[in-house]
C-alpha cells in the first residue's frame, strides 16, 4: 500500500468544497432537488444534478476539481452508490482522487461496510439534516486521513490508529513481535469471513474460508502462501465488482478459486 498522495492533488483535495463544482447523483427527483437545495443554501455555487451513475462519472471525469455526492436509495432497482464510488476510484486521472460522499437510505451494517470499502470519504444516513450533509462534505474535502492506493483498494486510509482507542495495525503487531506474519494472515482471513457474513454474501465468505483452510496447512508465510493470499484478495475484489451479477457467474469465480487452492494445497 502506498503512502499518501502529495503535491497538487493534496492541495486540491483540501480546497473548500463550496468553491468547487459538485456533482449530485440521485435517482429520486425529489431527493435530487432537496440535496441540490441543501448544497446551494450551504454556499455551493456550481451544482450538476443527474439521476444516472454513468452521467455522474462523465461529469466527474470532465469537470475539474469536482466533488461527488451520491444518493443511495432502498433496494429495488436504485443505483448502487457504493458501486459508483468504486468506479470513480478506479479512474486513473484526477477524478479518481475526488472527494466523495454517500447519502444513504440503507442502514444495514452490510451496506455501511460496502460503502466504506468502496473508497468513499464520508457517509451520512438519511434522513440527514443539512448540517450533517455539510459536515460530511467538510470532512471529505479536508481529507485528514491519507489517501492510499493498493492493488485492491483506493481511497482514504481506513486503518485504525493506536492512541485513539483503536487497535494496532497487523503490520505494527508483526514488527513489535506480537504476532507472526502467518498468524496475521490467518487473522485477516478470519476477519474476511466475518465481514462477508455480516454483508450477507456467502460466496465472498467462501473466499475467506478457502484462504483460512490453505493457511491452516501452512508452516510459514513464504512466497507461495503470499501468492495464494493475493489471489484470494483479488477474487474478493472481483466479486465486489460483480456484486450485481447473476449468482452463477460469481459462483464460478469462487469455484475456480477453490479448485486452484485445493491443487496448491496438495502440491
TADAHU-V211827 format. One record per run of one state. SS is the DSSP state (a for helix, b for strand, c for the rest). FROM is the first residue (numbers start at 1). TO is the last residue. If there is no record, write none. Layout:
ss from to
SS FROM TO
SS FROM TO
This chain:
ss from to
c 1 7
a 8 13
c 14 16
a 17 19
c 20 21
b 22 25
c 26 28
a 29 41
c 42 46
b 47 50
c 51 52
a 53 62
c 63 66
b 67 72
c 73 80
a 81 89
c 90 93
a 94 97
c 98 99
b 100 104
c 105 108
a 109 117
c 118 121
b 122 125
c 126 129
a 130 142
c 143 146
b 147 149
c 150 153
b 154 156
c 157 169
a 170 175
c 176 180
a 181 198
c 199 201
a 202 216
c 217 222
a 223 241
c 242 246
a 247 266
c 267 267
